[in-house]
Each structure stands twice: as structure tokens, then as C-alpha cells.
Amino acid sequence: MIRSRLYLWQNENWPEFRWDAEKLLSPIYEVSQEVSLLLGRISMFGEGIKTELLTSTLENEIISSNSVENILLKREAVRSSILAQLNMDTEGLSVNDHYSEGAVRILLDAVTNSAVPLTKERLWGWHSDLFPSGISDGRRILTGQWRQGPMYVISGNTGKEIIHFEAPPAEMVDGEIDSFLKFVNENDVNPIIKAAVSHLWFVTIHPFADGNGRIARTITEMLLARADNSPHRYYSFSSAIMKNRKAYYDALEYAEKSTMDVTSFIAYFIETMRVAVADAEMRIAKTIEKTRFWDRIRSISMNERQVKMVNKLVDGFEGRLTAEKWGKITKCSHATALRDINDLIQKGVLEEDGGKSRNAGYILKKTQRRYLAVFRNTEMY
């Protein structure tokens, strides 16, 4: 196998991380201001909007963190688990996905108990929750304990494999984690720098047989919650990663094959935070828009299927909504779908959008669309 150069943990000064504080001063100040403005705006909202923003942020974080590893979760199962664990109404949602339940439990523990010291026992518990069946990609793995063998990231054909990353030997892991936890729990470095360095440090140790990236991103959320001094999350780091996943892996690989100066990785981390905050600002506008829309039509009685589909139209339904699609999405018969649709047409919520009989399309009534457009074109703050 071909090794290109030494890895970060093989540097003679490992793990004495360095960074250019002067170069990072301005970016840290700017992103801190953006976070403060975001949290300040949210503090002025009612509990309904805050709850919607919180649940959507947790939902996006869990789905995105898994998507980084090409693991696709069902959004409905994740949202259902979040609502259930927050003791909120889960009517109409299925709660039978143990993996989603575990992923939610880990994130909620991380952010609601962000001030609690991170320990080996806590990490082991997270790992067990992440793999409740002890199975990963069809194979049994050790859960709730450190890996027992070597760890490589490899590509290339047999005989010409290239090692992109090699983690420290298994016998080093426990001691490496001791140093890592001391930094997380005791070092008084700037909290954003701490979050960035901790992310890179944990990924470098790669202490588990699987799930290291997801737990590293959970630690990131914990430290950002600690930095914000808030048990609630309103911006998602993993969602920002997913906007350019290649840049994330490039930043990690560059850092792993570089010196102990991790200024460039911290700069990448800060920029990703800024993307996350900008995304949160857009979500706030959409949430307010939707809340005010529903406030306006709250007197119109709708069944569960109708609420679900109107929500999809408000969010921006992709393609053309037909009775057939309505039936498939809400799991009802074509006749029931048509009754739902015609009822909303009579109530002034929907109107036809071309087509005939079974091929007819449906959209929000013009008056409803005009009402939404007012909010979309108005400064929200």
C-alpha cells in the first residue's frame, strides 16, 4: 500500500495544535456577531415559532450528519423521534425507527447537557445508541467500546491501494482520548477554536469501529451549544457541510497530512458556521411565513391529510400536484384524494391548475398565493 506522507498524529509535536490567532481574530468576531444576531432575533419570537425552528434544526442536523456518510434516514421517522423525546404531539407520525431514536437521543443529550463534562462513558453510550443492533453496513461491530484493530481509509484497485488516512494504533486510543477530553473539558481557549480543533482531533483518533464522523459532528454541536450558552440549537453545522461535502473532506485530508498548525482547518470551520447561520436566517423567514399563513386560515377545518398537503404546497411542492400524487403521499385512495381536494377548493384554499379529470393539477388559490408573496417580499425583521 502507498502512503503519501506522515499523518497528523505522527508529528513529533502531536498533539500540540497551533494556530494563527491574529489571522483568525476577524473571522471569529464576524461569525460570533452573526450568531448573536440570529439568537437575538429568535429570542423575540413566540414559543410556537421557537419550537418549530428547534425541531427543524435538530431534524436537519441528524439527517445531514448521516447523509455526509451516505446514510439516508427517513425525515418523518427522525421528526417523530424528536417530537416524542421532547414530549410533544406525534399524531400522524410513525415512531418505529430505533436508529432514528438513538440518533435523536445522542444529539439531545449533547446539546441540552452541553455544560456537562464529556467523558469516556458518555462517548461509549453515544456509540451504543448510534448502533442499537450492533450492526453496521451488514456486519457486526464492537459498540460502546474502543476499536480493537487498525483503521484505514483506502481507495484504489487491489495491489495499488492508496491509504488516504491511517488512524493511531488501537492500543494508543485510550490514552489519546484522555488528552482529547482534557482539552474539551478544561482548556479555556476560544470556544469556536475549541469546537474546530476538537472536531479534527476526534476524527484523527478515530476511536470507534464505525460512526466516528457522526460522533465528531455531535461533539461539534455540543461545543457550539456550550459556546452559545444555550440548550437549544437553531443552526446546523452538518447541514452546512452537506452544501459542499467535498470541501469538508478536502479540509480534513489536508489537515491530516499537514503540520500541527491547523489555522486553515479552523478557517474552514468558521466559514462553514457562517453558511449554517445564513441557512438558519432563511429558515426563520420561511417559518414565520408559514406560521402567519396558518394563522390566517386557522378557521378553515382540515383533516390530517389536507394539512400535510397544504404544508407541502406552502413549502414549495416540486412538480405538479395531482390527485394521484396526493393519494400516494397521504396513503389514501384516489376517491378520497379527490374528496380532500374538492373540499379545499370549495373552502377557497386550492384551485385547479390545468388538465382534466384524473390529470388535473392543483395549486394554492391565487388569493392564498398572493398572501404568501407579501411575506416573501417583505423584510421580516
NUNUTOR-378949 format. One line per 3 residues: number of its first residue (from 1); for each residue x, y, z of C-alpha. Coordinates in Angstrom, 1 decimal. Example, Ala and Ser with C-alpha at 12.3 -4.5 7.8 and 13.67 -1.06 7.14 Angstrom:
// residues 2
1) 12.3,-4.5,7.8; 13.7,-1.1,7.1
//
This chain:
// residues 381
1) 0.0,0.0,0.0; 1.2,3.5,-0.8; 1.5,6.1,1.9
4) 1.8,9.7,0.7; 3.3,11.3,3.9; 3.1,11.3,7.7
7) -0.3,11.8,9.3; -1.1,14.5,11.8; -0.8,12.2,14.9
10) 2.7,11.1,13.7; 4.1,14.6,14.0; 6.7,14.8,16.7
13) 4.8,17.6,18.5; 1.4,15.7,18.5; -1.0,16.7,20.0
16) 0.3,20.3,20.4; -2.0,22.0,18.0; -1.1,25.6,16.9
19) -3.0,28.3,15.0; -2.5,31.9,14.0; -4.7,33.8,16.5
22) -4.2,37.1,14.7; -5.3,35.7,11.3; -8.4,34.1,12.9
25) -9.4,37.1,15.1; -11.6,38.9,12.5; -13.4,35.8,11.2
28) -14.2,34.7,14.7; -15.5,38.1,15.6; -17.7,38.2,12.5
31) -19.2,34.8,12.9; -19.8,35.4,16.6; -21.7,38.6,15.8
34) -23.8,36.7,13.2; -24.7,34.0,15.8; -25.6,36.7,18.4
37) -27.9,38.5,15.9; -29.5,35.2,15.0; -30.2,34.1,18.6
40) -31.3,37.7,19.4; -33.9,37.6,16.7; -35.1,34.2,17.7
43) -35.5,35.3,21.4; -38.2,37.8,20.3; -40.4,35.1,18.7
46) -43.3,33.2,20.4; -42.9,29.7,21.7; -44.6,28.2,18.6
49) -42.0,29.6,16.2; -39.1,28.8,18.5; -40.3,25.2,18.8
52) -40.7,24.8,15.0; -37.2,26.3,14.5; -35.7,24.0,17.1
55) -37.3,20.8,15.8; -36.4,21.6,12.2; -32.8,22.4,13.2
58) -32.4,19.1,15.1; -34.1,17.2,12.2; -31.8,18.8,9.6
61) -28.7,18.1,11.7; -29.4,14.4,12.2; -30.4,13.8,8.6
64) -27.4,15.8,7.2; -24.8,14.3,9.6; -25.9,10.8,8.4
67) -26.0,12.0,4.7; -22.4,13.0,5.0; -21.7,9.3,5.4
70) -24.2,8.3,2.6; -26.7,7.1,5.2; -30.2,8.2,4.3
73) -32.7,8.5,7.1; -36.5,8.9,6.7; -37.3,12.5,7.7
76) -40.7,11.5,9.1; -39.1,9.0,11.4; -36.5,11.5,12.6
79) -39.0,14.2,13.2; -41.3,11.8,15.0; -38.5,10.7,17.3
82) -37.6,14.3,18.1; -41.2,15.2,19.0; -41.5,12.1,21.1
85) -38.4,12.8,23.1; -39.3,16.4,23.6; -42.7,15.2,24.9
88) -44.6,16.8,22.0; -47.5,15.6,19.9; -46.6,12.9,17.3
91) -50.0,12.3,15.9; -49.9,11.0,12.4; -46.2,10.2,12.6
94) -44.6,6.8,12.9; -42.3,6.1,15.8; -40.7,2.7,15.0
97) -37.2,3.5,13.8; -34.8,2.6,16.5; -31.8,4.0,14.7
100) -33.5,7.4,14.4; -34.5,7.2,18.1; -30.8,6.6,19.0
103) -29.5,9.4,16.8; -32.0,11.9,18.3; -31.2,10.7,21.9
106) -27.5,11.4,21.3; -27.9,14.9,19.8; -30.4,15.9,22.5
109) -28.0,14.8,25.2; -25.2,16.6,23.6; -26.9,20.0,23.3
112) -29.2,20.0,26.3; -26.4,18.9,28.5; -23.6,20.8,26.8
115) -22.2,22.1,30.0; -21.8,18.5,31.4; -18.2,17.3,31.0
118) -17.6,14.9,28.1; -16.4,11.5,29.4; -15.4,8.2,28.0
121) -18.6,6.7,29.4; -20.7,9.3,27.7; -18.9,8.6,24.4
124) -19.4,4.9,24.8; -23.1,5.5,25.5; -23.5,7.6,22.4
127) -21.8,4.9,20.3; -24.1,2.2,21.7; -27.1,4.4,20.9
130) -25.8,5.0,17.4; -25.7,1.3,16.7; -28.6,-0.2,18.7
133) -28.4,-3.5,16.9; -24.6,-3.8,16.9; -24.7,-4.0,13.1
136) -23.1,-1.5,10.7; -23.5,-1.9,6.9; -24.4,-5.6,7.4
139) -21.5,-6.5,9.7; -21.3,-6.8,13.4; -19.1,-4.3,15.2
142) -18.0,-3.6,18.7; -20.3,-1.0,20.3; -19.8,1.0,23.4
145) -16.0,0.4,23.4; -12.9,1.5,21.5; -12.0,-0.3,18.3
148) -9.6,-3.3,18.7; -7.8,-3.1,15.4; -6.2,-0.8,12.9
151) -8.3,1.8,11.0; -7.6,2.9,7.4; -9.3,5.0,4.7
154) -8.3,3.3,1.4; -9.0,3.7,-2.3; -7.7,2.1,-5.5
157) -7.5,-1.3,-7.1; -6.1,-4.4,-5.4; -2.3,-4.2,-5.3
160) -2.4,-0.5,-5.9; -4.3,0.7,-2.9; -3.7,4.3,-1.7
163) -4.1,5.0,2.0; -5.7,8.4,2.4; -5.7,8.1,6.2
166) -4.4,5.8,8.9; -5.6,6.3,12.5; -3.4,5.7,15.5
169) -3.0,2.1,16.6; -5.8,0.7,18.7; -3.5,0.4,21.8
172) -3.0,4.2,21.7; -6.7,5.1,21.6; -7.4,5.2,25.3
175) -4.5,7.5,26.1; -5.2,9.7,23.2; -8.8,10.1,24.3
178) -7.6,11.2,27.8; -5.7,14.1,26.2; -8.6,14.9,24.0
181) -11.1,15.0,26.8; -8.8,17.2,28.9; -8.8,19.8,26.1
184) -12.5,19.6,25.6; -13.4,19.9,29.3; -10.6,22.1,30.8
187) -8.8,24.2,28.1; -10.1,27.9,28.2; -9.3,28.5,24.5
190) -11.8,30.5,22.4; -15.0,28.2,22.2; -15.1,28.3,18.4
193) -11.5,27.3,18.1; -12.1,24.6,20.7; -15.0,23.3,18.6
196) -12.9,23.2,15.4; -9.8,21.6,16.9; -12.0,19.1,18.8
199) -13.7,18.1,15.6; -10.4,17.5,13.8; -8.8,15.8,16.9
202) -11.6,13.3,17.4; -11.6,12.4,13.7; -7.9,11.9,13.8
205) -8.1,9.5,16.8; -10.9,7.6,15.1; -11.6,5.6,18.4
208) -14.5,3.5,17.3; -15.0,0.8,14.7; -17.6,3.0,12.9
211) -19.6,6.2,13.5; -16.6,8.4,14.2; -17.6,11.2,11.8
214) -21.2,11.3,13.2; -19.9,11.4,16.8; -17.4,14.1,15.9
217) -20.2,16.2,14.5; -22.2,15.6,17.6; -19.3,16.8,19.7
220) -19.2,19.9,17.5; -22.9,20.6,18.2; -22.3,20.1,21.9
223) -19.4,22.6,21.9; -21.3,25.2,19.8; -24.3,24.9,22.2
226) -21.8,25.5,25.0; -20.3,28.5,23.1; -23.8,29.9,22.6
229) -24.7,29.2,26.3; -28.0,27.7,25.1; -29.6,24.2,25.4
232) -31.3,24.8,22.0; -29.9,24.6,18.5; -31.1,26.9,15.8
235) -28.3,26.4,13.2; -27.0,23.1,11.9; -23.3,22.6,11.2
238) -23.8,19.3,9.3; -26.4,20.9,7.0; -23.8,23.5,6.0
241) -21.3,20.6,5.4; -23.7,19.0,3.0; -23.8,22.1,0.8
244) -20.2,21.2,-0.2; -19.3,17.8,1.2; -16.1,17.6,-0.9
247) -14.7,20.8,0.7; -15.3,19.1,4.1; -13.4,16.0,3.2
250) -10.7,18.1,1.5; -10.2,20.2,4.6; -9.9,17.1,6.8
253) -7.5,15.4,4.5; -5.3,18.4,4.1; -5.2,18.9,7.9
256) -4.4,15.2,8.5; -1.4,15.4,6.2; -0.1,18.8,7.4
259) 1.8,20.2,10.3; 0.4,20.9,13.8; -0.6,24.4,12.5
262) -4.3,23.9,12.0; -5.2,27.5,11.1; -6.6,26.6,7.7
265) -8.9,23.9,9.1; -10.2,26.4,11.8; -10.8,29.0,9.0
268) -12.8,26.3,7.0; -14.8,25.5,10.2; -15.6,29.2,10.8
271) -16.8,29.7,7.2; -19.0,26.6,7.5; -20.5,28.1,10.6
274) -21.3,31.2,8.6; -23.1,29.1,6.0; -25.0,27.4,8.8
277) -26.1,30.7,10.3; -27.2,32.1,6.8; -29.3,29.0,6.2
280) -30.9,29.4,9.6; -31.8,33.0,8.7; -33.6,31.7,5.6
283) -35.4,29.1,7.6; -36.6,31.7,10.0; -38.2,33.7,7.2
286) -39.9,30.6,5.9; -41.1,29.5,9.3; -42.6,33.0,10.0
289) -44.2,32.9,6.6; -45.8,29.5,7.2; -46.9,30.4,10.7
292) -48.7,33.6,9.6; -50.3,31.7,6.7; -51.8,29.1,9.0
295) -52.9,31.8,11.4; -54.8,33.4,8.6; -56.6,30.2,7.6
298) -56.9,28.6,11.1; -60.7,28.9,10.9; -60.8,26.5,7.9
301) -61.3,23.0,9.1; -59.0,20.4,7.5; -58.2,16.8,8.1
304) -54.7,15.4,8.7; -54.1,14.7,5.0; -55.2,18.1,3.9
307) -52.9,19.8,6.5; -50.0,17.7,5.3; -50.5,18.5,1.6
310) -51.2,22.2,2.1; -48.0,22.4,4.1; -46.1,20.9,1.1
313) -47.6,23.5,-1.2; -46.6,26.3,1.1; -43.1,24.9,1.3
316) -42.9,24.7,-2.5; -44.2,21.4,-3.9; -41.9,20.1,-6.6
319) -43.6,19.3,-9.8; -47.3,19.2,-10.4; -49.7,18.1,-7.7
322) -52.4,15.7,-8.9; -54.9,13.6,-7.1; -52.7,10.6,-7.9
325) -49.7,12.1,-6.1; -52.0,13.3,-3.3; -53.1,9.7,-2.8
328) -49.6,8.3,-2.8; -48.2,10.8,-0.4; -51.0,10.6,2.1
331) -51.6,6.8,1.5; -55.3,7.1,0.6; -57.5,6.1,-2.3
334) -57.9,8.2,-5.5; -61.5,8.8,-4.5; -60.5,10.0,-1.0
337) -57.8,12.2,-2.5; -60.4,13.9,-4.8; -62.8,14.4,-1.9
340) -60.0,16.1,0.1; -59.1,18.3,-2.9; -62.6,19.3,-3.8
343) -63.3,20.1,-0.2; -60.3,22.6,-0.1; -61.4,24.1,-3.5
346) -64.8,24.8,-2.0; -63.2,26.3,1.1; -61.1,28.7,-1.1
349) -57.7,27.1,-0.3; -57.0,25.3,-3.6; -57.8,25.8,-7.3
352) -57.3,23.8,-10.4; -54.1,24.4,-12.5; -55.0,22.9,-15.9
355) -55.6,19.4,-17.0; -58.8,17.4,-17.0; -60.3,14.7,-14.8
358) -57.5,12.4,-13.5; -54.8,14.6,-14.9; -55.9,17.8,-13.3
361) -53.3,19.7,-11.3; -53.9,21.7,-8.2; -52.3,24.7,-6.6
364) -53.0,27.1,-3.7; -55.7,29.6,-4.7; -54.5,32.8,-6.1
367) -55.6,34.8,-3.1; -53.6,32.5,-0.8; -50.5,32.7,-3.1
370) -50.8,36.5,-3.1; -50.8,36.5,0.7; -47.7,34.4,0.8
373) -46.0,36.6,-1.7; -46.5,39.6,0.5; -44.4,37.9,3.3
376) -41.8,36.7,0.9; -41.2,40.2,-0.4; -41.3,41.9,3.0
379) -38.4,42.5,5.3; -39.1,40.1,8.2; -37.1,41.8,10.9
//
